[in-house]
Every structure is written in C-alpha cells, then in structure tokens.
Amino acid sequence: MMGGVTSTIAAKFAFFPPSPPSYRLVEAGDGRIWMEEIPETRRDDVDVLRLRTRRGQDIVAVHVRHPRPAATLLYSHGNAADVGQMFELFVELSVHLRVNLIGYDYSGYGQSTGKPSEYNTYADIEAVYKCLMERFGVRDEDLILYGQSVGSGPTLDLASRLSNLRAVVLHSPILSGLRVLYPIKRTYWFDIYKNIDKIGAVNCPVLIIHGTADEVVDCSHGKQLWELCKEKYEPLWLNGGGHCNLELYPEYIKHLKKFISATGKLKSRKNCSKQSGTMTDDQAKSTGGGTSDSLQPGFTQPDISRNSLDSRIEVSKKTNNQPEKSRMSTDNADSHRRRKGLLQKQVHPLQPVYYELEVLHKMADEDIC
C-alpha cells in the first residue's frame, strides 16, 4: 500500500506534461499518421509512430531520418515538454550530428495515452527500443541513448541492461528523485529514478553535459554521476548554463559531434578486442586526441552500496574555465525559443510536495516500510 502512495506522490511532483499538448495527430489516407504542425516539405524524412508498451499504453514517437546516418540517437526529453515542442531541436540534432533520431512522448504526455509514472517511462523507452530493433534494424552498437533531466531516468535504466550500446549522453541528469530535493546519503525504498545506483552498470562511453548555473538540478548531480561512470568521456560543464538553454551554447553541438565521432572510432576497435572497462592511452588518443575531447581512461566499477555510495564520491574539483559565450543573450534566447516552440518551462523535475516527503522520510528513518 505504501509503495502505491509514494508512487502517486512522486508522480505529482515529477511530471508536468504540457497542457494542452503542443501538437495534434492527423490520420493520412494511406494509414500513416502525421503531426499537423510538421511542414509537408519535411514529411518525407519523418515518421510519426504509435507504439504499444508492455504496460498497455499507446505512445507517440517521432523518427527523423538522415540520408547518411553515422548512428541512431534515442532521445528521452525533460519533464515539461512534448515531442511537438522538441521537433525543431530533433531536426537540428539529426542534421548536425548526422544521425537518425527518434524521440517519444512518455505515457500521459502529448498524444500518448495513460498517465506518467516512473515505471511507465521504463516501459515507454523499451517500446521505442524494440521498434528501432524490429522496424528499423538498428543494432545496439549503432545506438546512442540520450536522456535530458528526468529523461536520464529511463535512459540509464535501459542502458544498464544493454551490454553493447554505442554510447550514452546525459544532459542535466539527476542522481535520483529525492537527491534533487534533499542532500541524502542513502537510497530510500520510495525514491524514484535511482540513477546513482545504475550508472555503474553502464558498459559504454558516457558523456555528461551540465550547466554550472542550473537552478533546477544542481551541477553536482552531473559531476557525481561522471565520477561513477565506467567509461568516461570528457564532460561538458557549460559555465553559466541553466537547465533549459544548454543547446544554445556553441560548445554543445561541437562537443556532441566530437563525442559521436570518437565513439565511432572506438566501435571499430571494440570489434577487435573486448574492452575491460579501462582504455589504453593509445586508444584514447586515437579517438580524437587532445585533452578536451579525448576518451578518458575509465575507472573500475565502484562497489555500489545503498548506505554508503554517496559518501564515497569525492567532491569534484572546481574548474577555472572561462564562461562559454551563448549564441544569443538569455532574454533573446528565450524569445527565440518561444517563437519556435522550444522553450521548456523552468519546472523542477521533482518539485516537492514537502509535507508528504517529510512524512515518508521520517518513516524510512524509523524503518517503517
């Protein structure tokens, strides 16, 4: 009973689907469906799909095709957006990164059926993954999982269960639900999106991108997850970056392009010799060279303990990097993104219902489950 109560409370403050949805679906005469907002000139390169999840929901996914893709990217968006708002960014990423890209709406988001919940998002991303394998013939070694904010939860859950992924990108990720709200030192049974306990099971290169001025999810979340990665890629800490504007920084797309190129080169090496979690210096240099974008030697997987994991993480050293220059001022950027439908609300991914959480926290301390 208590598990159901906590799940209900978590859903109240973790998910903020846009209302009304930013897009409408139109049935085409040939049985296909379209997003009414997609220009006809782009429809030849875009598939709009309805996918049935193992939990019985029908979710909407948008697949953007590139004529010469180097990989496929599966994008899990933040908690206050839907694929209609994300579409222009999906197209831009597909073009600049030279990837096929599929994004999807969680249950209860956009035109997807059901209600949003942690376990529904796990079923949602599994349905998209299954579609990529069965309909588009994508192999794990060609697949990059990308999770933004709350989307880091389903991304890491799936990545922790796939052993041969090309790569993972975590954009403003969370350590776990409660850790966004409280500086807790253990994982409670009622916590959600326990990324801190799953990151160590990811066996592919991981890129973490976080803004140093993020007021929604503190940058320390990204830094601590990076410390726990097996195969670390040089992270991107965007000085002055917030929670919803990182793609406006020139370094964002530049770093992503280098990461995808580096992991492509690493893929060919992995076909020759199985990696054990640590890359040699020669392998790191061959993926791009230099210190800013080379693959860094991975650490041995930490001994994950729910009671002591946080205390084992060393405080990240402060960097003296100069702030990155944004493509436009914050005010102009927000105005531009509103016109394009890209601006997401600055909604805390785990906006607290303080009274309920304090009660649950006390119950956990008293070992009442």
PECORPE-V496608 format. One record per residue. N is the residue number from 1. RES is the residue in one small letter. OMEGA is omega as a letter, one per 40 degrees, with the letter a starting at -180 (NA if undefined). Layout:
N/RES/OMEGA, N/RES/OMEGA
This chain:
1/m/a, 2/m/i, 3/g/i, 4/g/i, 5/v/a, 6/t/i, 7/s/i, 8/t/i, 9/i/a, 10/a/a, 11/a/a, 12/k/a, 13/f/a, 14/a/a, 15/f/i, 16/f/a, 17/p/i, 18/p/i, 19/s/e, 20/p/i, 21/p/a, 22/s/a, 23/y/i, 24/r/i, 25/l/i, 26/v/i, 27/e/i, 28/a/a, 29/g/a, 30/d/i, 31/g/i, 32/r/i, 33/i/a, 34/w/i, 35/m/a, 36/e/a, 37/e/i, 38/i/i, 39/p/a, 40/e/a, 41/t/a, 42/r/a, 43/r/i, 44/d/a, 45/d/a, 46/v/i, 47/d/i, 48/v/a, 49/l/i, 50/r/a, 51/l/i, 52/r/i, 53/t/i, 54/r/i, 55/r/i, 56/g/i, 57/q/i, 58/d/a, 59/i/a, 60/v/i, 61/a/i, 62/v/a, 63/h/a, 64/v/a, 65/r/i, 66/h/a, 67/p/a, 68/r/a, 69/p/i, 70/a/a, 71/a/i, 72/t/a, 73/l/i, 74/l/a, 75/y/i, 76/s/a, 77/h/a, 78/g/a, 79/n/a, 80/a/a, 81/a/i, 82/d/a, 83/v/i, 84/g/i, 85/q/a, 86/m/a, 87/f/a, 88/e/i, 89/l/i, 90/f/i, 91/v/a, 92/e/i, 93/l/i, 94/s/a, 95/v/a, 96/h/a, 97/l/a, 98/r/a, 99/v/i, 100/n/a, 101/l/i, 102/i/i, 103/g/a, 104/y/i, 105/d/i, 106/y/i, 107/s/a, 108/g/i, 109/y/i, 110/g/i, 111/q/i, 112/s/a, 113/t/i, 114/g/a, 115/k/i, 116/p/i, 117/s/i, 118/e/a, 119/y/i, 120/n/i, 121/t/i, 122/y/i, 123/a/a, 124/d/a, 125/i/i, 126/e/i, 127/a/i, 128/v/i, 129/y/i, 130/k/i, 131/c/i, 132/l/a, 133/m/a, 134/e/a, 135/r/a, 136/f/i, 137/g/a, 138/v/i, 139/r/a, 140/d/a, 141/e/i, 142/d/a, 143/l/i, 144/i/i, 145/l/a, 146/y/a, 147/g/i, 148/q/i, 149/s/i, 150/v/i, 151/g/i, 152/s/i, 153/g/i, 154/p/i, 155/t/a, 156/l/i, 157/d/i, 158/l/a, 159/a/a, 160/s/a, 161/r/i, 162/l/a, 163/s/a, 164/n/i, 165/l/i, 166/r/a, 167/a/i, 168/v/i, 169/v/i, 170/l/a, 171/h/a, 172/s/a, 173/p/i, 174/i/i, 175/l/i, 176/s/a, 177/g/a, 178/l/a, 179/r/i, 180/v/a, 181/l/a, 182/y/i, 183/p/a, 184/i/a, 185/k/i, 186/r/i, 187/t/i, 188/y/a, 189/w/a, 190/f/i, 191/d/i, 192/i/a, 193/y/a, 194/k/a, 195/n/a, 196/i/a, 197/d/a, 198/k/a, 199/i/a, 200/g/i, 201/a/i, 202/v/a, 203/n/i, 204/c/i, 205/p/a, 206/v/i, 207/l/i, 208/i/i, 209/i/a, 210/h/i, 211/g/a, 212/t/i, 213/a/a, 214/d/a, 215/e/i, 216/v/i, 217/v/a, 218/d/a, 219/c/i, 220/s/i, 221/h/i, 222/g/a, 223/k/i, 224/q/i, 225/l/i, 226/w/i, 227/e/a, 228/l/a, 229/c/i, 230/k/a, 231/e/a, 232/k/i, 233/y/a, 234/e/a, 235/p/i, 236/l/i, 237/w/a, 238/l/a, 239/n/a, 240/g/a, 241/g/i, 242/g/a, 243/h/a, 244/c/a, 245/n/a, 246/l/a, 247/e/i, 248/l/a, 249/y/a, 250/p/a, 251/e/a, 252/y/a, 253/i/i, 254/k/a, 255/h/i, 256/l/i, 257/k/i, 258/k/i, 259/f/a, 260/i/i, 261/s/a, 262/a/a, 263/t/i, 264/g/i, 265/k/i, 266/l/a, 267/k/a, 268/s/i, 269/r/a, 270/k/i, 271/n/a, 272/c/a, 273/s/a, 274/k/i, 275/q/a, 276/s/i, 277/g/i, 278/t/i, 279/m/i, 280/t/i, 281/d/a, 282/d/i, 283/q/i, 284/a/a, 285/k/a, 286/s/a, 287/t/i, 288/g/i, 289/g/i, 290/g/a, 291/t/a, 292/s/a, 293/d/i, 294/s/i, 295/l/a, 296/q/i, 297/p/i, 298/g/i, 299/f/i, 300/t/a, 301/q/i, 302/p/i, 303/d/a, 304/i/i, 305/s/a, 306/r/a, 307/n/a, 308/s/a, 309/l/a, 310/d/a, 311/s/a, 312/r/a, 313/i/i, 314/e/i, 315/v/a, 316/s/i, 317/k/i, 318/k/i, 319/t/a, 320/n/a, 321/n/i, 322/q/i, 323/p/i, 324/e/i, 325/k/i, 326/s/i, 327/r/i, 328/m/i, 329/s/a, 330/t/a, 331/d/i, 332/n/i, 333/a/i, 334/d/i, 335/s/i, 336/h/a, 337/r/i, 338/r/i, 339/r/a, 340/k/a, 341/g/a, 342/l/a, 343/l/i, 344/q/i, 345/k/i, 346/q/a, 347/v/i, 348/h/a, 349/p/i, 350/l/a, 351/q/a, 352/p/i, 353/v/a, 354/y/a, 355/y/a, 356/e/a, 357/l/i, 358/e/i, 359/v/a, 360/l/i, 361/h/i, 362/k/i, 363/m/i, 364/a/i, 365/d/i, 366/e/i, 367/d/i, 368/i/a, 369/c/NA
